[in-house]
Amino acid sequence: MTRILLMLTIALLPAHALAQSSDPSGGEPRFVVMGGAGVGTTWDDEGLLGRGLGVAGGAGVRVAPRLAILGFVDRVGYYRNVEWLTFDGRVIFAGAEASLRFARGGGTSPYVTFGAGMLNDSGVWIRKTQVGPFQSRVDETIDRDGSKATMTASGGIEIPVSSRASIRGGLRFYGLLDTGDDLFPHIMIQPATAVVFRF
């Protein structure tokens, strides 16, 4: 019986070693899914477009013990209503990013991400003009719609809540790469919280 166990060990050891060396995650869960929410503040090149709720979700694969590549979608609304104008719309970002945790293992760790994708903007700009002191206000509605290349980056702290789940709290940034449209959102900053699952 001892000889059989020894022979099995010798036969399986190279396969086990090969599997360990070819697994970039070090034997830990390979796949990552996440979902979160936050509050975004959006600007174009002339000023504030507004603030609104953001909801995001993504999925990807770990390519190294601390590095993952994810595709994700983020929807962020914006609304601003003042005496002379109203902005009402939403932006949707769809793209991919690299996510790096600075500490290996299951402890609390800082993280950073960096990526790029397409940002779609849809909404209206209502320009309110008072023609005269006793005349009615004239509202001019301008549609906002289009898509442009955008980069994204984020950073914060990841806190484990189990062996396969953690909570991220951080700040996400979007910056327009394809400039030239004055009405298109140029910058967006979004404090957010996300739940991350690994399997």
PyRosetta script that sets phi, psi and omega in degrees:
from pyrosetta import init, pose_from_sequence

init()
pose = pose_from_sequence("MTRILLMLTIALLPAHALAQSSDPSGGEPRFVVMGGAGVGTTWDDEGLLGRGLGVAGGAGVRVAPRLAILGFVDRVGYYRNVEWLTFDGRVIFAGAEASLRFARGGGTSPYVTFGAGMLNDSGVWIRKTQVGPFQSRVDETIDRDGSKATMTASGGIEIPVSSRASIRGGLRFYGLLDTGDDLFPHIMIQPATAVVFRF")
pose.set_psi(1, -40.3)
pose.set_omega(1, 179.1)
pose.set_phi(2, -63.3)
pose.set_psi(2, -40.0)
pose.set_omega(2, 179.2)
pose.set_phi(3, -64.3)
pose.set_psi(3, -40.3)
pose.set_omega(3, 179.8)
pose.set_phi(4, -63.1)
pose.set_psi(4, -45.4)
pose.set_omega(4, 177.9)
pose.set_phi(5, -61.8)
pose.set_psi(5, -41.3)
pose.set_omega(5, 179.3)
pose.set_phi(6, -64.2)
pose.set_psi(6, -43.3)
pose.set_omega(6, 179.5)
pose.set_phi(7, -65.4)
pose.set_psi(7, -40.3)
pose.set_omega(7, 177.0)
pose.set_phi(8, -63.9)
pose.set_psi(8, -40.5)
pose.set_omega(8, 178.7)
pose.set_phi(9, -62.5)
pose.set_psi(9, -45.5)
pose.set_omega(9, 179.9)
pose.set_phi(10, -65.2)
pose.set_psi(10, -37.7)
pose.set_omega(10, -178.4)
pose.set_phi(11, -71.8)
pose.set_psi(11, -37.1)
pose.set_omega(11, -175.8)
pose.set_phi(12, -88.1)
pose.set_psi(12, -18.9)
pose.set_omega(12, -176.6)
pose.set_phi(13, -59.4)
pose.set_psi(13, -47.1)
pose.set_omega(13, 178.8)
pose.set_phi(14, -61.7)
pose.set_psi(14, -39.1)
pose.set_omega(14, 178.5)
pose.set_phi(15, -64.9)
pose.set_psi(15, -40.3)
pose.set_omega(15, 178.3)
pose.set_phi(16, -64.4)
pose.set_psi(16, -43.0)
pose.set_omega(16, 179.7)
pose.set_phi(17, -65.0)
pose.set_psi(17, -39.3)
pose.set_omega(17, 178.7)
pose.set_phi(18, -65.4)
pose.set_psi(18, -41.5)
pose.set_omega(18, 179.1)
pose.set_phi(19, -63.8)
pose.set_psi(19, -39.4)
pose.set_omega(19, 179.2)
pose.set_phi(20, -66.5)
pose.set_psi(20, -41.5)
pose.set_omega(20, -177.0)
pose.set_phi(21, -73.1)
pose.set_psi(21, -26.4)
pose.set_omega(21, -178.6)
pose.set_phi(22, -91.1)
pose.set_psi(22, -6.7)
pose.set_omega(22, 179.4)
pose.set_phi(23, -92.1)
pose.set_psi(23, 106.3)
pose.set_omega(23, -175.8)
pose.set_phi(24, -68.8)
pose.set_psi(24, -16.8)
pose.set_omega(24, -179.2)
pose.set_phi(25, -87.6)
pose.set_psi(25, 0.0)
pose.set_omega(25, 178.3)
pose.set_phi(26, 70.3)
pose.set_psi(26, 28.7)
pose.set_omega(26, 179.5)
pose.set_phi(27, 85.1)
pose.set_psi(27, -3.6)
pose.set_omega(27, 178.4)
pose.set_phi(28, -85.7)
pose.set_psi(28, 170.8)
pose.set_omega(28, -179.9)
pose.set_phi(29, -53.1)
pose.set_psi(29, 137.6)
pose.set_omega(29, -175.4)
pose.set_phi(30, -89.1)
pose.set_psi(30, -35.0)
pose.set_omega(30, -169.6)
pose.set_phi(31, -102.0)
pose.set_psi(31, 149.3)
pose.set_omega(31, -176.1)
pose.set_phi(32, -131.4)
pose.set_psi(32, 132.8)
pose.set_omega(32, 169.5)
pose.set_phi(33, -128.9)
pose.set_psi(33, 148.9)
pose.set_omega(33, -178.7)
pose.set_phi(34, -150.0)
pose.set_psi(34, 155.0)
pose.set_omega(34, 175.1)
pose.set_phi(35, -150.6)
pose.set_psi(35, 145.0)
pose.set_omega(35, -177.0)
pose.set_phi(36, -161.1)
pose.set_psi(36, 179.8)
pose.set_omega(36, -179.4)
pose.set_phi(37, -149.2)
pose.set_psi(37, 156.9)
pose.set_omega(37, 178.9)
pose.set_phi(38, -165.0)
pose.set_psi(38, -169.9)
pose.set_omega(38, 178.0)
pose.set_phi(39, -125.3)
pose.set_psi(39, 118.6)
pose.set_omega(39, -176.2)
pose.set_phi(40, -100.2)
pose.set_psi(40, 148.1)
pose.set_omega(40, 172.7)
pose.set_phi(41, -119.3)
pose.set_psi(41, 125.6)
pose.set_omega(41, -171.1)
pose.set_phi(42, -120.3)
pose.set_psi(42, 135.8)
pose.set_omega(42, 177.4)
pose.set_phi(43, -125.4)
pose.set_psi(43, 148.7)
pose.set_omega(43, 162.1)
pose.set_phi(44, -99.4)
pose.set_psi(44, -166.2)
pose.set_omega(44, -174.6)
pose.set_phi(45, -77.4)
pose.set_psi(45, -3.8)
pose.set_omega(45, -179.5)
pose.set_phi(46, -113.2)
pose.set_psi(46, -14.2)
pose.set_omega(46, -179.6)
pose.set_phi(47, 161.7)
pose.set_psi(47, -166.0)
pose.set_omega(47, -174.2)
pose.set_phi(48, -73.6)
pose.set_psi(48, 129.5)
pose.set_omega(48, 171.9)
pose.set_phi(49, -90.0)
pose.set_psi(49, -32.5)
pose.set_omega(49, 177.9)
pose.set_phi(50, 145.8)
pose.set_psi(50, -175.5)
pose.set_omega(50, 179.7)
pose.set_phi(51, -128.0)
pose.set_psi(51, 156.8)
pose.set_omega(51, 179.1)
pose.set_phi(52, -175.6)
pose.set_psi(52, 170.9)
pose.set_omega(52, -178.4)
pose.set_phi(53, -72.2)
pose.set_psi(53, 140.5)
pose.set_omega(53, 174.6)
pose.set_phi(54, -119.6)
pose.set_psi(54, 140.3)
pose.set_omega(54, 177.8)
pose.set_phi(55, -131.8)
pose.set_psi(55, 130.8)
pose.set_omega(55, -175.2)
pose.set_phi(56, -134.7)
pose.set_psi(56, 154.9)
pose.set_omega(56, 173.8)
pose.set_phi(57, -152.5)
pose.set_psi(57, 150.7)
pose.set_omega(57, -178.9)
pose.set_phi(58, -159.7)
pose.set_psi(58, 169.0)
pose.set_omega(58, 178.5)
pose.set_phi(59, -152.7)
pose.set_psi(59, 150.9)
pose.set_omega(59, -179.9)
pose.set_phi(60, -169.8)
pose.set_psi(60, -163.5)
pose.set_omega(60, -176.0)
pose.set_phi(61, -135.3)
pose.set_psi(61, 143.6)
pose.set_omega(61, 175.9)
pose.set_phi(62, -82.4)
pose.set_psi(62, 128.3)
pose.set_omega(62, -179.8)
pose.set_phi(63, -106.0)
pose.set_psi(63, -7.0)
pose.set_omega(63, 176.0)
pose.set_phi(64, -157.9)
pose.set_psi(64, 165.9)
pose.set_omega(64, -176.5)
pose.set_phi(65, -54.0)
pose.set_psi(65, -32.2)
pose.set_omega(65, -178.4)
pose.set_phi(66, -117.2)
pose.set_psi(66, 2.7)
pose.set_omega(66, -173.8)
pose.set_phi(67, -121.0)
pose.set_psi(67, 131.7)
pose.set_omega(67, 177.1)
pose.set_phi(68, -132.2)
pose.set_psi(68, 151.1)
pose.set_omega(68, 173.9)
pose.set_phi(69, -113.3)
pose.set_psi(69, 125.9)
pose.set_omega(69, -175.7)
pose.set_phi(70, -129.2)
pose.set_psi(70, 146.4)
pose.set_omega(70, 164.2)
pose.set_phi(71, -102.1)
pose.set_psi(71, 139.9)
pose.set_omega(71, -178.0)
pose.set_phi(72, -151.4)
pose.set_psi(72, 162.0)
pose.set_omega(72, 178.2)
pose.set_phi(73, -128.5)
pose.set_psi(73, 136.6)
pose.set_omega(73, -178.6)
pose.set_phi(74, -133.0)
pose.set_psi(74, 125.2)
pose.set_omega(74, 176.6)
pose.set_phi(75, -111.9)
pose.set_psi(75, 123.9)
pose.set_omega(75, -177.6)
pose.set_phi(76, -130.5)
pose.set_psi(76, 125.4)
pose.set_omega(76, 176.9)
pose.set_phi(77, -87.7)
pose.set_psi(77, 161.2)
pose.set_omega(77, 171.9)
pose.set_phi(78, -144.7)
pose.set_psi(78, 145.6)
pose.set_omega(78, 179.2)
pose.set_phi(79, -152.5)
pose.set_psi(79, 131.5)
pose.set_omega(79, 175.5)
pose.set_phi(80, -145.5)
pose.set_psi(80, 126.8)
pose.set_omega(80, -178.0)
pose.set_phi(81, -131.8)
pose.set_psi(81, 111.5)
pose.set_omega(81, 176.3)
pose.set_phi(82, -127.0)
pose.set_psi(82, -178.0)
pose.set_omega(82, -172.2)
pose.set_phi(83, -60.8)
pose.set_psi(83, -36.2)
pose.set_omega(83, -172.3)
pose.set_phi(84, -105.6)
pose.set_psi(84, -7.7)
pose.set_omega(84, 179.2)
pose.set_phi(85, -161.1)
pose.set_psi(85, 161.1)
pose.set_omega(85, 172.8)
pose.set_phi(86, -136.6)
pose.set_psi(86, 131.4)
pose.set_omega(86, 169.9)
pose.set_phi(87, -110.5)
pose.set_psi(87, 130.0)
pose.set_omega(87, 179.8)
pose.set_phi(88, -143.7)
pose.set_psi(88, 113.3)
pose.set_omega(88, -178.1)
pose.set_phi(89, -172.1)
pose.set_psi(89, -166.5)
pose.set_omega(89, 177.7)
pose.set_phi(90, -152.4)
pose.set_psi(90, 153.9)
pose.set_omega(90, 173.8)
pose.set_phi(91, -119.4)
pose.set_psi(91, 144.2)
pose.set_omega(91, 175.0)
pose.set_phi(92, -124.6)
pose.set_psi(92, 121.8)
pose.set_omega(92, 175.5)
pose.set_phi(93, -103.0)
pose.set_psi(93, 133.8)
pose.set_omega(93, 173.3)
pose.set_phi(94, -131.7)
pose.set_psi(94, 123.0)
pose.set_omega(94, -177.5)
pose.set_phi(95, -171.0)
pose.set_psi(95, -160.7)
pose.set_omega(95, -178.9)
pose.set_phi(96, -136.7)
pose.set_psi(96, 155.6)
pose.set_omega(96, 179.8)
pose.set_phi(97, -152.7)
pose.set_psi(97, 157.8)
pose.set_omega(97, 171.3)
pose.set_phi(98, -95.8)
pose.set_psi(98, 136.1)
pose.set_omega(98, -178.2)
pose.set_phi(99, -121.6)
pose.set_psi(99, 122.6)
pose.set_omega(99, -176.3)
pose.set_phi(100, -120.8)
pose.set_psi(100, 123.7)
pose.set_omega(100, 170.9)
pose.set_phi(101, -95.0)
pose.set_psi(101, 140.6)
pose.set_omega(101, -174.5)
pose.set_phi(102, -86.1)
pose.set_psi(102, -19.0)
pose.set_omega(102, -179.5)
pose.set_phi(103, -117.7)
pose.set_psi(103, 134.2)
pose.set_omega(103, 177.2)
pose.set_phi(104, -87.1)
pose.set_psi(104, 145.8)
pose.set_omega(104, 179.0)
pose.set_phi(105, 105.0)
pose.set_psi(105, -162.0)
pose.set_omega(105, -170.9)
pose.set_phi(106, -101.1)
pose.set_psi(106, 13.2)
pose.set_omega(106, -177.8)
pose.set_phi(107, -89.0)
pose.set_psi(107, 172.8)
pose.set_omega(107, 174.9)
pose.set_phi(108, -62.1)
pose.set_psi(108, 137.0)
pose.set_omega(108, -173.3)
pose.set_phi(109, -147.8)
pose.set_psi(109, 141.9)
pose.set_omega(109, 167.6)
pose.set_phi(110, -68.2)
pose.set_psi(110, 156.0)
pose.set_omega(110, 176.3)
pose.set_phi(111, -142.4)
pose.set_psi(111, 156.8)
pose.set_omega(111, 171.7)
pose.set_phi(112, -138.1)
pose.set_psi(112, 152.8)
pose.set_omega(112, 174.8)
pose.set_phi(113, -134.9)
pose.set_psi(113, 155.9)
pose.set_omega(113, 176.3)
pose.set_phi(114, -152.2)
pose.set_psi(114, 133.1)
pose.set_omega(114, -178.5)
pose.set_phi(115, -164.6)
pose.set_psi(115, -170.2)
pose.set_omega(115, -179.0)
pose.set_phi(116, -155.3)
pose.set_psi(116, 162.8)
pose.set_omega(116, 179.3)
pose.set_phi(117, 179.4)
pose.set_psi(117, -156.0)
pose.set_omega(117, -179.9)
pose.set_phi(118, -113.1)
pose.set_psi(118, 136.9)
pose.set_omega(118, 176.8)
pose.set_phi(119, -111.0)
pose.set_psi(119, 122.9)
pose.set_omega(119, 177.1)
pose.set_phi(120, -105.5)
pose.set_psi(120, 129.5)
pose.set_omega(120, -179.8)
pose.set_phi(121, -114.4)
pose.set_psi(121, 133.8)
pose.set_omega(121, 178.5)
pose.set_phi(122, -144.7)
pose.set_psi(122, 129.9)
pose.set_omega(122, 179.7)
pose.set_phi(123, 169.0)
pose.set_psi(123, -164.9)
pose.set_omega(123, -179.9)
pose.set_phi(124, -132.0)
pose.set_psi(124, 151.9)
pose.set_omega(124, 171.1)
pose.set_phi(125, -118.9)
pose.set_psi(125, 116.0)
pose.set_omega(125, -179.7)
pose.set_phi(126, -104.6)
pose.set_psi(126, 112.5)
pose.set_omega(126, 179.8)
pose.set_phi(127, -96.3)
pose.set_psi(127, 123.3)
pose.set_omega(127, -174.7)
pose.set_phi(128, -106.7)
pose.set_psi(128, 121.4)
pose.set_omega(128, -177.3)
pose.set_phi(129, -122.5)
pose.set_psi(129, 125.0)
pose.set_omega(129, 174.5)
pose.set_phi(130, -92.6)
pose.set_psi(130, 108.6)
pose.set_omega(130, -174.4)
pose.set_phi(131, -67.1)
pose.set_psi(131, -42.3)
pose.set_omega(131, -179.4)
pose.set_phi(132, -153.2)
pose.set_psi(132, 169.3)
pose.set_omega(132, -175.6)
pose.set_phi(133, -62.3)
pose.set_psi(133, -28.8)
pose.set_omega(133, -179.0)
pose.set_phi(134, -116.8)
pose.set_psi(134, 18.5)
pose.set_omega(134, -179.2)
pose.set_phi(135, -110.2)
pose.set_psi(135, 157.9)
pose.set_omega(135, -177.8)
pose.set_phi(136, -72.7)
pose.set_psi(136, 157.0)
pose.set_omega(136, 178.9)
pose.set_phi(137, -75.8)
pose.set_psi(137, 143.0)
pose.set_omega(137, 177.2)
pose.set_phi(138, -106.9)
pose.set_psi(138, 123.3)
pose.set_omega(138, 178.6)
pose.set_phi(139, -103.4)
pose.set_psi(139, 125.9)
pose.set_omega(139, 176.1)
pose.set_phi(140, -111.3)
pose.set_psi(140, 119.2)
pose.set_omega(140, -178.6)
pose.set_phi(141, -98.1)
pose.set_psi(141, 124.5)
pose.set_omega(141, 178.8)
pose.set_phi(142, -116.0)
pose.set_psi(142, 122.8)
pose.set_omega(142, 179.2)
pose.set_phi(143, -73.8)
pose.set_psi(143, 140.5)
pose.set_omega(143, 174.5)
pose.set_phi(144, -115.4)
pose.set_psi(144, 118.8)
pose.set_omega(144, -179.5)
pose.set_phi(145, -160.0)
pose.set_psi(145, 131.6)
pose.set_omega(145, 178.5)
pose.set_phi(146, 164.2)
pose.set_psi(146, 171.7)
pose.set_omega(146, 180.0)
pose.set_phi(147, -135.4)
pose.set_psi(147, 141.3)
pose.set_omega(147, -179.7)
pose.set_phi(148, -146.9)
pose.set_psi(148, 157.5)
pose.set_omega(148, 178.7)
pose.set_phi(149, -69.4)
pose.set_psi(149, 137.4)
pose.set_omega(149, -174.9)
pose.set_phi(150, -143.4)
pose.set_psi(150, 143.3)
pose.set_omega(150, 173.0)
pose.set_phi(151, -99.9)
pose.set_psi(151, 159.4)
pose.set_omega(151, 177.5)
pose.set_phi(152, -141.9)
pose.set_psi(152, 149.7)
pose.set_omega(152, 175.6)
pose.set_phi(153, -150.4)
pose.set_psi(153, 151.9)
pose.set_omega(153, 177.7)
pose.set_phi(154, -150.6)
pose.set_psi(154, 165.1)
pose.set_omega(154, 177.6)
pose.set_phi(155, -161.4)
pose.set_psi(155, 155.4)
pose.set_omega(155, 179.8)
pose.set_phi(156, 170.8)
pose.set_psi(156, -150.8)
pose.set_omega(156, -177.2)
pose.set_phi(157, -122.7)
pose.set_psi(157, 136.7)
pose.set_omega(157, 175.0)
pose.set_phi(158, -111.5)
pose.set_psi(158, 125.7)
pose.set_omega(158, -176.2)
pose.set_phi(159, -116.5)
pose.set_psi(159, 119.0)
pose.set_omega(159, 179.4)
pose.set_phi(160, -72.0)
pose.set_psi(160, 141.8)
pose.set_omega(160, 174.5)
pose.set_phi(161, -116.7)
pose.set_psi(161, -14.0)
pose.set_omega(161, 172.9)
pose.set_phi(162, -159.1)
pose.set_psi(162, -175.6)
pose.set_omega(162, -178.7)
pose.set_phi(163, -68.5)
pose.set_psi(163, -20.5)
pose.set_omega(163, -176.4)
pose.set_phi(164, -124.6)
pose.set_psi(164, 1.4)
pose.set_omega(164, -177.7)
pose.set_phi(165, -133.1)
pose.set_psi(165, 146.6)
pose.set_omega(165, 177.5)
pose.set_phi(166, -149.5)
pose.set_psi(166, 166.0)
pose.set_omega(166, 178.4)
pose.set_phi(167, -118.2)
pose.set_psi(167, 132.1)
pose.set_omega(167, 177.0)
pose.set_phi(168, -109.7)
pose.set_psi(168, 136.4)
pose.set_omega(168, 171.9)
pose.set_phi(169, -127.6)
pose.set_psi(169, 126.7)
pose.set_omega(169, -176.9)
pose.set_phi(170, -169.4)
pose.set_psi(170, -164.8)
pose.set_omega(170, -176.8)
pose.set_phi(171, -127.6)
pose.set_psi(171, 128.2)
pose.set_omega(171, 178.3)
pose.set_phi(172, -109.5)
pose.set_psi(172, 143.5)
pose.set_omega(172, -179.4)
pose.set_phi(173, -125.2)
pose.set_psi(173, 137.2)
pose.set_omega(173, 171.4)
pose.set_phi(174, -120.8)
pose.set_psi(174, 136.8)
pose.set_omega(174, 178.1)
pose.set_phi(175, -135.2)
pose.set_psi(175, 129.3)
pose.set_omega(175, -177.9)
pose.set_phi(176, -68.4)
pose.set_psi(176, 130.2)
pose.set_omega(176, 176.7)
pose.set_phi(177, -92.1)
pose.set_psi(177, -30.4)
pose.set_omega(177, -176.2)
pose.set_phi(178, -104.0)
pose.set_psi(178, 86.5)
pose.set_omega(178, -175.9)
pose.set_phi(179, -84.4)
pose.set_psi(179, 175.3)
pose.set_omega(179, 178.1)
pose.set_phi(180, 121.9)
pose.set_psi(180, -17.1)
pose.set_omega(180, 177.9)
pose.set_phi(181, -104.6)
pose.set_psi(181, 108.8)
pose.set_omega(181, -175.1)
pose.set_phi(182, -62.1)
pose.set_psi(182, -31.5)
pose.set_omega(182, -175.0)
pose.set_phi(183, -85.9)
pose.set_psi(183, -11.5)
pose.set_omega(183, -175.6)
pose.set_phi(184, -80.9)
pose.set_psi(184, 142.7)
pose.set_omega(184, 176.2)
pose.set_phi(185, -57.2)
pose.set_psi(185, 131.2)
pose.set_omega(185, -178.2)
pose.set_phi(186, -104.2)
pose.set_psi(186, -36.9)
pose.set_omega(186, -176.4)
pose.set_phi(187, -139.0)
pose.set_psi(187, 141.2)
pose.set_omega(187, 174.6)
pose.set_phi(188, -141.8)
pose.set_psi(188, 132.7)
pose.set_omega(188, 177.4)
pose.set_phi(189, -122.0)
pose.set_psi(189, 132.4)
pose.set_omega(189, -172.0)
pose.set_phi(190, -140.0)
pose.set_psi(190, 102.0)
pose.set_omega(190, 166.1)
pose.set_phi(191, -65.1)
pose.set_psi(191, 133.9)
pose.set_omega(191, -174.1)
pose.set_phi(192, -150.6)
pose.set_psi(192, 159.8)
pose.set_omega(192, 173.8)
pose.set_phi(193, -125.0)
pose.set_psi(193, 138.8)
pose.set_omega(193, -178.9)
pose.set_phi(194, -137.4)
pose.set_psi(194, 150.6)
pose.set_omega(194, 172.9)
pose.set_phi(195, -104.7)
pose.set_psi(195, 130.2)
pose.set_omega(195, -176.9)
pose.set_phi(196, -116.4)
pose.set_psi(196, 129.7)
pose.set_omega(196, 176.1)
pose.set_phi(197, -117.5)
pose.set_psi(197, 140.0)
pose.set_omega(197, 176.8)
pose.set_phi(198, -122.4)
pose.set_psi(198, 137.4)
pose.set_omega(198, -179.5)
pose.set_phi(199, -150.0)
pose.dump_pdb("model.pdb")
